[in-house]
Amino acid sequence: MATGRSTMFKEPAEIRTYKGQDRALRAGRLGTAGLLLSVLAASGPLMVVAGVMPTAFGVMGIVGLPLLFVILGIVLALFSIGYAEMSRHVHNAGAFYAYIARGLGPTAGAGAALVALAAYSAMQVGLFGILGFEVSGLFATYLGIDLVWWVPALVAVAATGALGWLKIDLNAKVLGVLLVIEVALVVAFDVAAIAQPASAGLSLHAFDPEALTGAGLGTALCFCIAAFVGFEQSPVYAEETSKPHIVVSRVMFLAVGFVALFFAFSAWALTVATGPADVVRSSAEAGPGLLFQLTEARLGSTFTDVLHVLFVTGMFAAMLSFHNVVSRYAFAMGREGLLPAAFGRTNAGTGAPATGSLLQTVIATVVVLVFAVTDDKPVGDPTAPILHLFTWMGSVGALGVTVLMAAASFAVIAFFVRRGTAVAQVWRLVASGIAGLALLAIVVYTVKDFGVLVGAEQGSALVWLLPGIIGAAVVGGLVYGEVLRRRRPEVHARIGLGNEAFRLDQAAETDPGH
């Protein structure tokens, strides 16, 4: 007599329709180096040093930014302890939502799936505007050509979409080359800043806990969390790595450690170059131009010109990294029935999640075109609405990822408790609990100060509308999950299982009494 499990995991009709299609990502495409470069590219080292850091210094008045990176590095390392352990047991391109589904239940997993799509899509789409604006500026400065921002933005959308259809190991090579050059240039600036410090010398004041005081601390936390985004993507590629139970966790810790130390050191180098007492004023006056001003004074105009170009390529690398992640989330959701089954298919030639990649390309194209139609500012106008897209969508994305990390921390605890291995994993569960509480606190501070984060005026609808995007995704996903539980229990039961559900299907087909 058949057990309930074979009935529970019976494939829905629309999934069975594509039985002959490849529903698995190509295994063995990535090793430690390829995966590390892919996830680090999302952090955009040059973009963070040139864009995020001056904003955190100048707008939020936090001199202790280097110490903040160290503190967040510790929190995210604690998060990674449980997250990495779970990655040994669950290999699914749905990562966050798969882990949350396995720990907190399929309905919670459905909510997390929509949050992940919203958050990572927002972060990618937000980059197209700033990239277009920067490329437009380069054309005006070096070629004397007035190029509207949406032309290079659409070219970037097309290039990202094309690469998204290709083999992930080729993507990793592209990302790797761009990342290594970025890091080398930032290190060159760091060394030059230390060699030629401001009048205060090699001051360590930025690492003094008192330097963390300021009304913008809550918003600075969210900005800095955004700088770390990427390390948590390692499990997304688990199905495409050679030894996922080893490589994924290794890359996660390497990425957290590198980002924390690299950005803490670079933020300190900025305070050394300007002087701790002047870093807030200098950042407020120069904004994203601060790094380029300091570099030109120390390393010359040619180096600074190269830095401007690499600033653009770094943004492109981050866009490609986010594109890859979103397309794999869509693939996992299609494979499990959360999205139409077409999303659960891969490109026959490259093994890439083609439909998910196409979806992300269409969304980005639509957003760019909408802003292009509504933008009536002249070329190069620093008040162009498209510049808001970067801040708004980046902040929404960072909030969404922080919510997912907090939920995943508690899902890890629930997962091992359910398996009856809580005692053996107790120290990992304690680390996950501490990280979860810290991340929840960051979420609360971020929502509370969201107006400061996006530069909205007091009373502006943006204060609740933008974080409301993540709130709507949570509620919508939970409602969707509950509807599936009631009306399509076979799909609901598959949420978070990935290939494991298919193995159970095959076992049920070959052994009806299984």
C-alpha positions as CSV (number, residue, x, y, z in Angstrom):
1,M,0.0,0.0,0.0
2,A,1.4,3.4,-0.9
3,T,2.3,5.8,1.8
4,G,1.2,9.4,2.1
5,R,4.6,10.6,1.0
6,S,4.2,9.3,-2.6
7,T,0.8,11.0,-2.8
8,M,2.1,14.2,-1.2
9,F,4.9,14.6,-3.7
10,K,2.9,13.8,-6.8
11,E,3.9,16.3,-9.4
12,P,1.3,18.9,-10.4
13,A,0.1,18.6,-14.0
14,E,2.0,21.8,-15.2
15,I,5.2,20.5,-13.8
16,R,4.8,17.0,-15.4
17,T,4.2,18.8,-18.8
18,Y,7.9,19.6,-18.9
19,K,9.1,16.2,-17.9
20,G,11.4,16.1,-20.9
21,Q,13.0,19.4,-20.1
22,D,16.1,19.9,-18.0
23,R,14.9,21.0,-14.6
24,A,18.3,20.9,-12.9
25,L,21.1,23.4,-13.0
26,R,24.4,22.1,-14.3
27,A,26.5,20.6,-11.5
28,G,30.2,21.1,-11.2
29,R,30.4,24.5,-12.9
30,L,31.9,26.4,-10.0
31,G,34.8,25.7,-7.6
32,T,35.8,27.8,-4.6
33,A,37.5,30.6,-6.6
34,G,34.6,30.9,-9.1
35,L,31.9,31.0,-6.5
36,L,33.8,33.5,-4.3
37,L,34.3,35.9,-7.2
38,S,30.7,35.6,-8.2
39,V,29.3,36.5,-4.7
40,L,31.9,39.2,-4.0
41,A,31.1,41.0,-7.2
42,A,27.6,41.8,-5.8
43,S,29.2,43.8,-3.0
44,G,30.8,46.2,-5.6
45,P,34.0,47.2,-3.7
46,L,34.6,50.4,-5.7
47,M,30.9,51.3,-5.7
48,V,30.8,51.0,-1.9
49,V,34.0,53.0,-1.3
50,A,33.1,55.7,-3.7
51,G,29.3,55.8,-3.1
52,V,28.2,54.2,0.1
53,M,31.0,55.4,2.4
54,P,30.8,59.1,1.6
55,T,27.1,59.0,2.0
56,A,27.4,57.3,5.4
57,F,30.0,59.8,6.5
58,G,28.4,62.9,5.1
59,V,24.7,62.4,5.4
60,M,24.6,60.3,8.6
61,G,27.6,61.9,10.4
62,I,29.1,58.6,11.5
63,V,32.8,58.9,11.8
64,G,33.1,55.4,13.3
65,L,32.2,53.7,10.0
66,P,35.3,51.4,10.0
67,L,34.3,50.1,13.4
68,L,30.7,49.6,12.2
69,F,32.0,47.3,9.4
70,V,33.9,45.3,12.0
71,I,30.8,45.0,14.2
72,L,28.6,44.0,11.3
73,G,31.2,41.5,10.1
74,I,31.0,39.8,13.6
75,V,27.2,39.7,13.4
76,L,27.1,38.3,9.9
77,A,29.8,35.8,10.9
78,L,27.5,34.6,13.7
79,F,24.7,34.4,11.1
80,S,26.9,32.4,8.8
81,I,27.7,29.7,11.4
82,G,24.1,28.3,11.3
83,Y,23.4,29.3,7.7
84,A,26.5,27.5,6.5
85,E,25.7,24.4,8.5
86,M,22.2,24.3,7.0
87,S,23.8,24.6,3.5
88,R,25.3,21.2,4.1
89,H,21.9,19.7,4.5
90,V,19.8,21.7,1.9
91,H,21.1,22.3,-1.6
92,N,18.6,24.5,-3.4
93,A,18.9,27.4,-5.7
94,G,16.1,29.0,-3.7
95,A,18.5,29.4,-0.8
96,F,16.8,31.8,1.6
97,Y,13.2,30.8,0.9
98,A,14.2,27.1,0.8
99,Y,15.9,27.3,4.2
100,I,13.0,29.2,5.7
101,A,10.5,26.7,4.3
102,R,12.5,23.8,5.8
103,G,12.7,25.5,9.1
104,L,9.5,27.6,9.6
105,G,7.2,25.8,7.1
106,P,6.2,26.0,3.4
107,T,3.9,29.0,4.0
108,A,6.7,31.0,5.5
109,G,8.9,29.8,2.6
110,A,6.4,31.2,0.1
111,G,6.6,34.6,1.9
112,A,10.4,34.5,1.8
113,A,10.4,33.7,-1.9
114,L,8.5,36.8,-2.9
115,V,10.6,39.0,-0.5
116,A,13.8,37.5,-2.2
117,L,12.5,38.3,-5.7
118,A,11.5,41.8,-4.7
119,A,14.7,42.6,-2.7
120,Y,17.3,41.3,-5.3
121,S,15.3,42.7,-8.2
122,A,15.2,46.1,-6.5
123,M,19.0,46.1,-5.9
124,Q,19.7,45.2,-9.5
125,V,17.3,47.6,-11.2
126,G,18.5,50.5,-9.0
127,L,21.9,50.1,-10.4
128,F,20.9,50.7,-14.0
129,G,20.0,54.3,-13.4
130,I,23.3,55.3,-11.7
131,L,25.3,53.4,-14.3
132,G,23.6,55.2,-17.1
133,F,24.2,58.5,-15.4
134,E,27.9,57.8,-14.8
135,V,28.4,56.6,-18.4
136,S,26.7,59.7,-19.7
137,G,29.1,61.8,-17.6
138,L,32.1,59.9,-19.0
139,F,30.9,60.6,-22.6
140,A,30.5,64.3,-21.8
141,T,33.9,64.6,-20.0
142,Y,36.1,62.7,-22.4
143,L,34.3,62.7,-25.7
144,G,32.3,65.9,-25.6
145,I,29.1,63.9,-26.4
146,D,25.8,64.6,-24.7
147,L,24.4,61.1,-24.2
148,V,21.1,60.6,-22.5
149,W,21.4,58.2,-19.5
150,W,18.9,55.7,-20.7
151,V,20.9,54.7,-23.8
152,P,23.8,53.1,-21.8
153,A,21.3,51.8,-19.2
154,L,19.5,49.9,-21.9
155,V,22.8,48.6,-23.4
156,A,23.7,47.4,-19.9
157,V,20.3,45.7,-19.5
158,A,20.8,43.9,-22.8
159,A,24.4,42.9,-22.0
160,T,23.4,41.6,-18.5
161,G,20.5,39.6,-20.0
162,A,22.8,38.1,-22.7
163,L,25.4,37.0,-20.1
164,G,22.6,35.6,-17.9
165,W,21.9,33.1,-20.6
166,L,25.5,31.8,-20.7
167,K,27.3,29.3,-18.6
168,I,27.7,30.4,-15.0
169,D,31.5,29.6,-15.1
170,L,31.8,32.1,-18.0
171,N,29.9,34.6,-15.9
172,A,32.3,33.9,-13.0
173,K,35.3,34.7,-15.2
174,V,33.8,38.0,-16.3
175,L,33.0,38.9,-12.7
176,G,36.3,37.7,-11.5
177,V,38.4,39.9,-13.8
178,L,36.4,43.0,-13.0
179,L,36.5,42.4,-9.3
180,V,40.2,41.8,-9.1
181,I,40.9,45.1,-11.0
182,E,38.5,47.0,-8.7
183,V,40.1,45.6,-5.6
184,A,43.6,46.4,-6.8
185,L,42.7,50.1,-7.5
186,V,41.0,50.5,-4.1
187,V,44.0,49.0,-2.4
188,A,46.3,51.4,-4.3
189,F,44.2,54.3,-3.0
190,D,44.3,52.9,0.6
191,V,48.1,52.6,0.4
192,A,48.4,56.2,-1.0
193,A,46.2,57.6,1.7
194,I,48.2,56.0,4.4
195,A,51.5,57.1,2.8
196,Q,50.1,60.7,2.6
197,P,47.8,61.2,5.5
198,A,46.1,64.5,6.4
199,S,47.5,66.6,9.3
200,A,46.0,64.3,11.9
201,G,48.3,61.5,10.7
202,L,47.5,57.8,11.0
203,S,44.7,58.4,13.6
204,L,42.7,55.4,14.9
205,H,39.9,57.6,16.1
206,A,37.4,56.0,13.7
207,F,37.7,52.8,15.7
208,D,36.8,54.5,19.0
209,P,33.3,53.4,20.1
210,E,32.4,57.0,20.8
211,A,32.8,57.7,17.0
212,L,29.6,55.6,16.5
213,T,27.4,58.2,18.1
214,G,25.1,60.1,15.8
215,A,21.4,60.4,14.8
216,G,22.1,58.5,11.6
217,L,23.4,55.3,13.2
218,G,20.3,53.3,12.4
219,T,20.4,54.3,8.7
220,A,24.2,53.7,8.6
221,L,23.6,50.1,9.7
222,C,21.3,49.5,6.7
223,F,23.8,51.2,4.3
224,C,26.6,49.0,5.6
225,I,24.5,45.8,5.4
226,A,24.0,46.7,1.8
227,A,27.8,46.7,1.4
228,F,27.9,43.1,2.6
229,V,25.1,41.8,0.3
230,G,26.5,39.0,-1.8
231,F,28.0,36.6,0.8
232,E,24.6,35.2,1.6
233,Q,24.2,34.2,-2.1
234,S,26.6,31.4,-1.9
235,P,23.9,28.7,-1.3
236,V,22.0,29.9,-4.4
237,Y,24.8,28.3,-6.5
238,A,25.0,25.1,-4.4
239,E,23.5,22.9,-7.2
240,E,26.2,24.3,-9.6
241,T,29.3,23.7,-7.4
242,S,31.5,20.6,-7.4
243,K,31.3,19.9,-3.7
244,P,28.4,22.0,-2.3
245,H,28.7,20.7,1.3
246,I,32.3,22.0,1.4
247,V,32.5,24.9,-1.1
248,V,29.4,26.8,-0.1
249,S,30.2,27.2,3.6
250,R,33.9,27.9,2.8
251,V,33.0,30.7,0.4
252,M,30.5,32.2,2.8
253,F,33.1,32.7,5.6
254,L,35.8,33.9,3.2
255,A,33.4,36.4,1.7
256,V,32.2,37.8,5.1
257,G,35.8,38.0,6.4
258,F,37.1,39.7,3.2
259,V,34.2,42.3,3.0
260,A,34.5,43.2,6.7
261,L,38.2,43.7,6.7
262,F,38.5,45.2,3.2
263,F,35.8,47.8,3.8
264,A,36.8,48.6,7.4
265,F,40.4,49.2,6.1
266,S,39.2,51.3,3.2
267,A,36.8,53.4,5.3
268,W,39.7,54.0,7.8
269,A,41.9,55.1,4.8
270,L,39.3,57.7,3.9
271,T,39.4,59.1,7.4
272,V,43.2,59.1,7.3
273,A,43.2,60.9,3.9
274,T,40.7,63.7,5.1
275,G,41.4,63.6,8.8
276,P,38.8,62.2,11.3
277,A,37.7,65.7,12.2
278,D,37.0,66.6,8.6
279,V,35.7,63.4,7.0
280,V,32.0,64.3,7.7
281,R,32.3,67.8,6.2
282,S,34.4,66.6,3.2
283,S,32.0,63.8,2.5
284,A,29.0,66.0,2.7
285,E,30.5,68.5,0.3
286,A,32.0,66.1,-2.3
287,G,29.6,63.2,-2.0
288,P,30.6,60.3,-4.4
289,G,33.3,62.6,-5.8
290,L,35.3,62.4,-2.6
291,L,37.3,59.3,-3.5
292,F,38.1,60.7,-6.9
293,Q,39.3,64.0,-5.5
294,L,41.5,62.3,-2.9
295,T,42.9,59.9,-5.5
296,E,43.8,62.6,-8.0
297,A,45.7,64.5,-5.4
298,R,47.8,61.5,-4.5
299,L,47.9,59.3,-7.6
300,G,47.3,61.7,-10.5
301,S,44.7,62.2,-13.1
302,T,45.4,59.2,-15.3
303,F,44.8,56.8,-12.3
304,T,41.6,58.7,-11.5
305,D,40.4,58.4,-15.1
306,V,40.9,54.6,-14.9
307,L,39.1,54.7,-11.5
308,H,36.0,56.4,-13.1
309,V,35.8,53.7,-15.8
310,L,36.2,50.9,-13.3
311,F,33.5,52.5,-11.2
312,V,31.1,51.8,-14.1
313,T,32.4,48.2,-14.7
314,G,32.1,47.5,-11.0
315,M,28.4,48.5,-11.1
316,F,28.0,46.2,-14.2
317,A,29.6,43.3,-12.3
318,A,27.2,43.9,-9.4
319,M,24.2,44.0,-11.8
320,L,25.3,40.7,-13.4
321,S,25.7,39.1,-10.0
322,F,22.2,40.2,-8.8
323,H,20.7,39.1,-12.2
324,N,22.2,35.6,-11.8
325,V,20.7,35.4,-8.3
326,V,17.2,36.5,-9.3
327,S,17.1,34.2,-12.2
328,R,18.0,31.2,-10.0
329,Y,15.4,32.2,-7.4
330,A,12.8,32.3,-10.3
331,F,14.1,28.9,-11.5
332,A,13.7,27.3,-8.0
333,M,10.2,28.8,-7.7
334,G,9.2,27.5,-11.1
335,R,10.5,24.0,-10.4
336,E,8.5,23.8,-7.2
337,G,5.3,25.3,-8.6
338,L,5.4,28.7,-7.0
339,L,5.8,30.3,-10.5
340,P,4.7,28.8,-13.8
341,A,6.6,25.7,-14.7
342,A,8.3,27.4,-17.6
343,F,10.5,29.2,-15.1
344,G,11.7,25.8,-13.8
345,R,13.5,25.0,-17.1
346,T,17.1,25.6,-18.0
347,N,18.8,26.5,-21.3
348,A,19.5,23.2,-23.1
349,G,22.9,24.4,-24.2
350,T,24.3,26.3,-21.2
351,G,22.3,25.0,-18.2
352,A,21.4,28.6,-17.2
353,P,17.9,29.4,-15.9
354,A,16.8,31.0,-19.2
355,T,13.2,32.0,-18.4
356,G,14.1,33.6,-15.1
357,S,16.9,35.5,-16.8
358,L,14.4,36.7,-19.4
359,L,12.0,37.8,-16.7
360,Q,14.6,39.9,-15.0
361,T,15.6,41.5,-18.3
362,V,12.1,42.5,-19.1
363,I,11.5,44.0,-15.6
364,A,14.7,46.1,-15.9
365,T,13.8,47.2,-19.4
366,V,10.3,48.4,-18.3
367,V,11.7,50.3,-15.3
368,V,14.4,52.0,-17.4
369,L,11.9,53.0,-20.0
370,V,9.4,54.3,-17.5
371,F,12.1,56.6,-15.9
372,A,13.3,57.6,-19.4
373,V,9.8,58.7,-20.4
374,T,9.2,60.7,-17.2
375,D,12.7,62.3,-17.0
376,D,12.5,65.8,-18.4
377,K,15.9,67.0,-17.0
378,P,18.8,67.9,-19.3
379,V,21.7,65.5,-19.8
380,G,23.9,65.4,-16.7
381,D,21.5,67.3,-14.4
382,P,22.4,66.1,-10.9
383,T,18.8,66.4,-9.8
384,A,17.6,63.9,-12.4
385,P,14.9,61.5,-11.0
386,I,16.9,58.5,-12.1
387,L,19.5,59.1,-9.4
388,H,16.8,58.6,-6.8
389,L,16.2,55.1,-8.2
390,F,19.6,54.0,-6.9
391,T,19.0,55.2,-3.4
392,W,15.4,54.1,-3.2
393,M,15.8,50.6,-4.7
394,G,19.1,50.0,-2.9
395,S,17.5,50.8,0.4
396,V,14.5,48.6,-0.3
397,G,16.7,45.7,-1.4
398,A,18.9,46.0,1.7
399,L,15.9,46.0,4.0
400,G,14.5,42.9,2.3
401,V,17.8,41.0,2.5
402,T,18.1,41.9,6.2
403,V,14.6,40.6,6.8
404,L,15.5,37.4,5.0
405,M,18.6,36.9,7.1
406,A,16.8,37.5,10.3
407,A,14.1,34.9,9.3
408,A,16.7,32.5,8.1
409,S,18.5,32.7,11.5
410,F,15.4,31.5,13.3
411,A,14.7,28.9,10.6
412,V,18.1,27.3,11.2
413,I,17.2,26.9,14.9
414,A,13.8,25.4,14.0
415,F,15.3,23.1,11.3
416,F,17.8,21.4,13.7
417,V,15.3,21.2,16.6
418,R,12.8,19.4,14.3
419,R,15.6,17.0,13.3
420,G,16.3,16.2,16.9
421,T,19.9,17.4,16.6
422,A,19.6,20.6,18.6
423,V,21.9,19.4,21.4
424,A,24.7,18.4,18.9
425,Q,24.3,21.8,17.2
426,V,23.7,23.9,20.3
427,W,26.6,26.4,19.8
428,R,25.6,27.0,16.2
429,L,22.0,27.6,17.2
430,V,23.0,30.0,19.9
431,A,25.1,31.9,17.3
432,S,22.0,31.9,15.0
433,G,19.8,33.2,17.7
434,I,22.1,36.1,18.6
435,A,22.5,37.0,14.9
436,G,18.7,36.8,14.4
437,L,18.0,39.2,17.2
438,A,20.7,41.6,16.1
439,L,19.4,41.6,12.5
440,L,15.8,42.2,13.8
441,A,17.1,45.2,15.6
442,I,18.7,46.5,12.4
443,V,15.3,46.0,10.6
444,V,13.5,48.0,13.2
445,Y,16.0,50.9,13.1
446,T,16.0,50.8,9.3
447,V,12.2,51.1,9.0
448,K,12.1,53.8,11.8
449,D,14.7,56.0,10.0
450,F,13.8,55.1,6.4
451,G,13.1,58.7,5.6
452,V,16.7,59.7,6.3
453,L,17.9,56.7,4.4
454,V,16.2,57.7,1.1
455,G,16.5,61.5,1.7
456,A,12.7,61.9,1.9
457,E,11.2,65.1,3.4
458,Q,9.2,64.8,6.6
459,G,5.7,63.7,5.9
460,S,6.6,62.2,2.5
461,A,4.7,59.1,1.4
462,L,8.0,57.5,0.6
463,V,8.7,57.0,4.3
464,W,6.1,54.2,4.4
465,L,5.7,53.4,0.7
466,L,9.2,52.1,0.0
467,P,9.5,49.8,3.0
468,G,5.9,48.9,2.3
469,I,7.2,47.1,-0.8
470,I,8.9,44.5,1.4
471,G,5.9,44.4,3.7
472,A,3.6,43.8,0.8
473,A,5.9,41.0,-0.4
474,V,5.8,39.4,3.0
475,V,2.0,39.5,3.3
476,G,1.4,38.6,-0.3
477,G,3.8,35.6,-0.1
478,L,2.2,34.4,3.2
479,V,-1.3,34.7,1.7
480,Y,-0.2,32.9,-1.5
481,G,1.3,30.1,0.6
482,E,-1.8,29.7,2.6
483,V,-3.9,29.5,-0.6
484,L,-1.6,26.8,-1.9
485,R,-1.9,24.9,1.3
486,R,-5.7,24.9,1.1
487,R,-6.2,24.4,-2.7
488,R,-3.0,22.8,-4.0
489,P,-1.5,20.9,-1.1
490,E,0.8,18.9,-3.4
491,V,2.5,22.2,-4.5
492,H,2.6,23.6,-1.0
493,A,4.4,20.4,0.2
494,R,7.1,20.8,-2.4
495,I,8.1,24.4,-1.3
496,G,11.8,24.3,-0.4
497,L,12.5,20.7,-1.4
498,G,14.0,21.4,-4.8
499,N,15.5,18.2,-6.4
500,E,14.6,16.2,-3.3
501,A,11.0,16.3,-4.3
502,F,11.8,14.9,-7.7
503,R,13.8,12.1,-6.3
504,L,10.9,11.2,-4.1
505,D,8.6,11.3,-7.2
506,Q,10.9,8.9,-9.1
507,A,11.1,6.6,-6.1
508,A,7.3,6.6,-5.9
509,E,7.0,5.8,-9.7
510,T,9.5,2.9,-9.6
511,D,8.3,1.5,-6.3
512,P,4.6,2.3,-5.8
513,G,4.7,0.8,-2.3
514,H,7.5,3.2,-1.3
